[in-house]
Amino acid sequence: MTRILNLILAVVILCLSSLCAFAADAPRAEPVLRKVPSLDGGADILCLVYAPQPVPAGKTGLVVHLYGAGGSGKPNGFNIGRPPYDEIRRLLAARGYWLVVPTLGPSHWMNDAACKQVDAVIADMVQHENVDTTRVHLFGTSMGGGGSLIYTMRRPNTIKSLVAVFPMTDFTQWLEEIPRSRATVESAHAITPEHRGAALQAISPMQHPEAFKTTPVFLLHGDKDKTVPPHHSRDFAALLKERGFEVTFQEVAGETHRDEIAQPFQQQLADFLTQERKGKQQ
């Protein structure tokens, strides 16, 4: 009898192991490249698109990823398609969310043209993929982190929530700290020395906290970041909390300016982006 029980137990363990291996090895849907027409008749916007798995029959959600300086929306580009984000991509897909990475240029800094391109991407997904306009979110890293904040400032009541990983929040201060970035930022926004002060304040989230009154923000930053010093997230989080706005801030000890910072927070980030708020379906 003992032998039979041991045999049955061994078979059960073998079956469970096979099922786990099958689930782990199950192929995931590959992203596809899509050209999205601009809203002003300009060039199409090349996007890397990750579909939900499976695509829901009803309304869907959308996360737009904004990459860091030098990145792109092409496969293997410097974006959310990299390994540190594998789990958040899987979770978003399983929860019925489209994930789209638009190519906005390597140094757009969310200027007027980039804002209009993001407008076009959102409009296209709403029209063709049944995206719910109340379930549109942003996930940005570095330049894209700052860009996600700028876009939310410029497009009130458009973004439901956003994640900003090591974003710059005060451009006047950041360009003094990292002067090598001044040329690309000021070129993107057509900033001249005569109007530099006002122009940099206009794109600095620290100067516009009221723009985030109804948009929950998740900030993730390493305390050893030399590219974007951590006070940018720390100070912005404190400002939003002072106003009574919803903000989550994680400052990670020992981390620098690299995508790996997000790896242990993927579940938390996915939960933040897809959670229900104020009784509305997410």
C-alpha positions in Angstrom: 0.0 0.0 0.0 2.9 2.4 0.9 4.5 1.7 -2.5 1.2 2.5 -4.3 0.7 5.7 -2.4 4.3 6.7 -3.1 3.8 6.0 -6.8 0.6 8.0 -6.9 2.3 10.9 -5.1 5.2 10.8 -7.6 2.8 10.9 -10.5 1.0 13.8 -9.0 4.2 15.7 -8.5 5.3 14.9 -12.0 2.0 16.2 -13.5 2.2 19.4 -11.4 5.7 20.0 -12.4 4.8 19.5 -16.1 1.9 22.0 -15.7 4.1 24.6 -14.1 6.8 24.1 -16.8 4.1 24.5 -19.5 2.8 27.7 -17.9 6.3 29.1 -17.6 7.3 28.2 -21.2 3.9 29.2 -22.7 4.6 31.6 -25.5 3.8 35.3 -24.9 2.3 37.4 -27.6 5.1 39.4 -29.4 4.7 43.1 -29.8 3.8 44.4 -33.2 4.9 47.6 -35.0 2.0 49.9 -35.9 1.9 53.2 -37.7 -0.5 55.6 -36.2 -1.6 58.6 -38.3 -0.9 62.0 -36.8 -3.8 64.3 -36.1 -2.4 67.2 -38.2 -1.6 65.3 -41.4 2.1 65.0 -40.6 4.2 61.8 -40.6 2.8 58.6 -39.1 3.9 57.7 -35.6 5.7 54.4 -35.3 4.5 52.5 -32.2 5.5 49.2 -30.6 2.2 47.7 -29.4 1.6 44.9 -26.8 -1.9 43.6 -26.9 -3.9 42.3 -23.9 -3.9 38.5 -23.5 -6.7 37.8 -24.4 -8.2 41.0 -25.8 -11.3 41.7 -23.8 -14.7 41.7 -25.5 -15.6 45.0 -23.9 -13.7 48.1 -23.0 -10.0 47.9 -22.5 -7.3 50.0 -20.8 -4.3 51.7 -22.1 -0.8 52.4 -20.8 1.5 54.6 -22.9 5.2 54.1 -22.2 7.5 57.1 -22.6 11.2 56.0 -22.8 14.3 57.8 -21.7 16.6 60.0 -23.8 18.1 58.2 -26.7 15.4 55.5 -26.7 12.8 54.6 -29.3 9.6 52.7 -29.8 11.3 50.0 -31.9 11.9 46.4 -30.9 15.0 46.1 -28.6 14.9 49.8 -28.2 15.6 51.5 -24.8 12.1 51.1 -23.5 9.7 49.0 -21.4 10.4 46.0 -23.6 13.6 45.3 -21.7 13.9 42.4 -19.2 13.5 44.4 -16.0 9.9 45.1 -17.1 9.0 41.5 -18.2 6.5 41.0 -15.3 4.7 44.3 -15.6 4.1 43.7 -19.3 2.7 40.3 -18.5 0.5 41.7 -15.7 -0.9 44.5 -17.8 -1.7 42.1 -20.7 -3.4 39.7 -18.3 -5.6 42.5 -16.9 -6.8 43.7 -20.3 -4.5 46.6 -20.9 -2.9 47.6 -24.2 0.7 48.8 -23.8 1.9 51.2 -26.5 5.4 52.7 -26.9 5.3 55.5 -29.4 8.5 56.7 -31.1 8.6 60.4 -30.4 12.3 61.0 -31.1 15.5 60.6 -29.0 15.3 64.0 -27.4 11.7 65.3 -27.6 11.4 66.3 -23.9 7.6 66.3 -24.4 7.5 69.4 -26.5 4.4 70.5 -28.4 5.0 68.1 -31.2 5.5 65.2 -28.8 2.3 66.1 -26.9 0.3 66.1 -30.2 1.8 62.7 -31.1 0.7 61.2 -27.8 -2.7 62.7 -28.4 -2.8 60.9 -31.7 -1.8 57.6 -30.2 -4.5 57.8 -27.5 -7.1 58.8 -30.1 -6.2 55.9 -32.4 -6.4 53.3 -29.6 -9.7 54.7 -28.4 -11.1 54.5 -32.0 -9.7 51.1 -33.1 -9.1 49.1 -29.9 -12.1 50.0 -27.8 -10.0 51.7 -25.1 -12.0 53.4 -22.4 -11.0 57.1 -22.2 -11.2 56.9 -18.4 -8.5 54.2 -18.3 -5.6 55.9 -20.0 -2.3 55.9 -18.1 1.3 56.9 -18.5 4.5 55.0 -17.6 7.7 57.1 -18.1 11.4 56.6 -17.4 13.9 59.4 -17.1 13.1 61.8 -19.9 9.9 59.9 -20.3 9.3 60.2 -16.6 9.6 64.0 -16.8 7.6 63.8 -20.0 4.8 61.9 -18.5 4.5 64.7 -15.9 4.6 67.5 -18.6 2.0 65.7 -20.7 -0.3 65.5 -17.7 0.2 69.2 -17.0 -0.7 70.1 -20.6 -3.6 67.7 -21.0 -5.9 68.1 -18.0 -8.4 65.3 -17.3 -6.7 63.0 -19.8 -4.5 60.7 -17.7 -6.0 58.5 -15.0 -2.7 57.8 -13.2 1.0 57.8 -14.0 4.2 56.2 -13.1 7.4 58.3 -13.3 10.7 56.5 -12.8 13.6 58.9 -11.9 11.9 61.9 -13.5 13.3 65.5 -13.5 10.7 67.7 -11.9 12.5 71.1 -11.7 14.1 71.8 -15.1 15.8 75.0 -14.0 17.6 73.2 -11.2 18.2 70.0 -13.2 20.0 71.8 -16.1 22.3 73.5 -13.6 23.0 70.1 -12.1 23.4 68.3 -15.4 24.4 71.1 -17.9 25.2 68.6 -20.7 21.4 68.2 -21.2 20.7 71.9 -21.6 21.2 72.0 -25.4 18.7 69.2 -26.1 16.1 70.4 -23.7 16.2 74.0 -24.9 16.3 73.0 -28.5 13.3 70.8 -28.1 11.3 73.6 -26.5 12.8 76.4 -28.6 14.0 78.1 -25.5 16.1 81.2 -25.9 18.4 82.8 -23.2 16.1 85.8 -23.0 13.1 83.7 -22.0 14.9 80.8 -20.3 13.6 81.3 -16.8 9.9 81.5 -17.6 10.2 78.7 -20.3 11.9 76.3 -17.9 9.4 77.0 -15.2 6.5 76.3 -17.6 7.7 72.7 -18.1 8.7 72.1 -14.5 6.1 70.0 -12.6 7.3 71.5 -9.3 5.8 74.8 -10.5 2.4 73.2 -11.4 1.3 70.9 -8.5 -2.4 71.7 -9.1 -2.2 69.9 -12.4 -2.0 66.6 -10.5 -4.9 67.2 -8.2 -7.0 64.4 -9.8 -4.1 62.2 -11.2 -2.5 59.8 -8.8 1.3 59.7 -9.2 3.8 56.9 -8.5 7.4 58.1 -8.2 10.4 55.6 -8.2 13.9 56.9 -7.7 17.3 55.6 -6.5 19.1 57.5 -3.8 22.4 57.1 -5.7 21.1 58.5 -8.9 23.7 61.0 -10.4 21.9 61.6 -13.7 18.7 62.9 -12.1 19.3 63.5 -8.4 16.7 61.9 -6.1 15.5 65.2 -4.7 13.5 65.7 -7.9 11.1 62.9 -6.9 11.5 63.5 -3.1 10.6 67.2 -3.3 7.8 66.6 -5.8 6.3 63.9 -3.6 6.4 66.2 -0.6 4.8 69.0 -2.5 1.9 66.8 -3.7 1.4 65.3 -0.2 1.3 68.9 1.2 -1.5 69.6 -1.2 -3.4 66.5 -0.2 -3.0 64.8 -3.6 -2.5 61.1 -4.1 1.2 60.2 -4.5 3.3 57.1 -3.8 7.1 57.6 -3.5 9.7 54.8 -3.3 13.3 55.9 -2.8 15.5 52.9 -3.3 18.7 52.6 -1.2 21.8 52.0 -3.3 20.0 52.3 -6.7 21.3 54.5 -9.5 19.9 55.5 -12.9 19.0 52.2 -14.4 16.0 50.2 -15.4 16.7 47.4 -12.9 15.4 49.7 -10.2 11.8 48.8 -11.3 12.3 45.0 -11.2 11.2 44.4 -7.6 8.3 46.8 -7.9 6.6 45.4 -11.0 3.6 43.9 -9.1 3.2 47.2 -7.1 3.4 49.3 -10.3 0.9 47.2 -12.2 -1.5 47.3 -9.2 -1.2 51.0 -9.0 -1.9 51.5 -12.7 -4.9 49.1 -12.8 -6.5 49.6 -9.5 -10.1 50.9 -9.1 -10.5 54.4 -7.8 -13.5 56.3 -6.6 -15.8 53.5 -7.6 -15.0 53.7 -11.3 -13.9 50.6 -13.2 -10.2 50.5 -14.0 
